[in-house]
Amino acid sequence: MSDSQRWFFLIFVLFAGFLIYLLQPILSPFLVAALLAYLADPMADRLEAKGLSRTFSVVVVFLMMTTVMLLLVIWLLPKLGQQIQVMIKLVPAVITMVQTVWIPWLETYVGVSFTGFDLESLKLLMTGHWQQTGGLVKDLFSSVSQSGMALVAWVANLVLIPVVMFYLLRDWDLMMERIGHLLPRNVEQRVKLWAQECDEVLGAFIKGQLLVMLALGIIYSLGLWTVGLDLALLIGMLAGLASIVPYMGFVVGIVAAAVAAMLQFNDLTMLAWVGAVFAVGQALEGMVLTPLLVGDRIGLHPVAVIFAIMAGGQLFGFVGILIALPVAAVIMVLLRHLHRGYKSSKLYDC
């Protein structure tokens, strides 16, 4: 690659970052649609390989995804709403348990003093606010109805996502081919290699890890529901989402489920059942889900995932969160090649 090409790519990257910064208020639906199109493209390719036209393949995939999402929304939202209300009512009980059980135990066996830590005032404050939830919701809907333009913009963005996704998915292979033709001829093969490696990293993480997260959320929810926990769906889905970082879902889920089980049953034997649910989930993740859905492809390091999401959110808000993992994958591939070049250079071997 010549010096002029290096400068061109550097200026292009800086200009693209500046454009993202300026346009971030309107980019969210386009980025969500692009992510969905990226995830759905392999399914459309398989249907196309079986003899269907690209447009018909995209229609089939689009209808399947839309149906699944609508069914999930219709089934999940009411149940999650009910469980959130149950959780809100449990907050004062959690504070009481901390005050009467955990703090005395810590003071007795650990020697930590909590003098001056007024949990009773915190409980009264939170109870008072939760009791006003109905009024707050009414005020929220009132303000939304008054700001009609904000509501129209939100609905327009929501409608825009499937429309943009459909057209991106239909023309995905064509767009990738045209981008390849725009590359300088002397770097085309190298950039294609880097793009394939980036796709491998993203495939391992997004296409694989997201499926693992969904599967774990279902496993944890069904297991806790079998145990009889009222907050089974909420805690199970929370643990599944937290599994974006390995072991975080296990830690978050088992702690939340243990607290909920003690408040609901007040029976130490239930902690054993909760532990069994998460032990089964971890075993299935390690022996079945990860090998099957992710395989031996190299994904992003957990610390890199956390840093990328936080840095993206800090720099570009919600848009930054959406592009954090793809950008992190590209940086990881470039650093890998930079490391190889450094190890084979005179600077390292002198």
Disulfide bonds with the S-S distance in Angstrom:
none
